[in-house]
């Protein structure tokens, strides 16, 4: 397995006219990692994906892919990449084998090596019996697996995937992650994928959270959740602003208002439940307690909820 960084991004920015899509982004992805870029739609992750996959030019900053400079060695970078787009890229009128054959030829694969790699991937992905079927006859999950086979066909060092779970049911999503983990383990591949699904990001080795083009958090999912520093308490009340101010004043702990609810994070949350109810019995309509989630991390870093459907 390769060592060092598969991807290094330094001070990358991208603008569409006056709008900043990616703002001074810097991060590193180690070889052999499954790394997730998490953020709501419109946060800049797809723009970043397009820059990394050389679909749009690098405007500001520097990017290195497996030791090759994106700005000065784009062709060398492309040879390191496998790419799975959010939009379907298969020819539905061709069979699975024909789609893979055309993809292989683009990377110089033919004859026995191509056949061997095709068989290896389709067997691993559970598609060996569908090899001669037209893509249009496959289910959405099966098509996504063929897309994955296309991206991995030439054994790329870095596999880029833009919202790979789009349109997949939970079972197919779980299968997709199993295949990715297998590819990393067996081939030493590095995977970088974008998603707006919180539960998907929890499977990553490390993750970056983006909001409005900026990097707001970077670590393992477990470390980010642990950094919240306590249990998450949410209170519903008729007067959230007044209650938050009263909690802060009387109980000497920070309470904030978010989307009409009062929120606070405290160690030993079960203790605080009884204390809050005793102090404000008439103001509290309902109160819930939970362990920190990635949404709590997002709220802590941005001050607003994670809205996956924001454009």
Buried (B, 14 or more C-beta within 10 A) or exposed (E): EBEEBBBBBEEBBBBEEEEBBBBBBEBBBBBBBBBBBBBBEBBBBBBBBBBBBBEEEBEEBBBBBBBBBBEEBBEBBBBBBBBBBBEBBBEEEBBBBBBBBEBBEEBEBEEEEBBEBBEBBBEBBEBBEBBEBBBEEBEEBBBBBBBBBBBBBBBBBBBBBBBBBBBBEEEBBEBBBEBBBEBBEEBBBBBBBBBBBBEBBBBBBBBBBBBBBBBBBBBEBEEBBEEBEBBBBBBBBEEBEEBBBBBBEEBEBEBBBBEEBBBBBBEEBEEBBEBBEEEBEEBBEEBEEEEBBBEBBBBBBBEEEBEEEBE
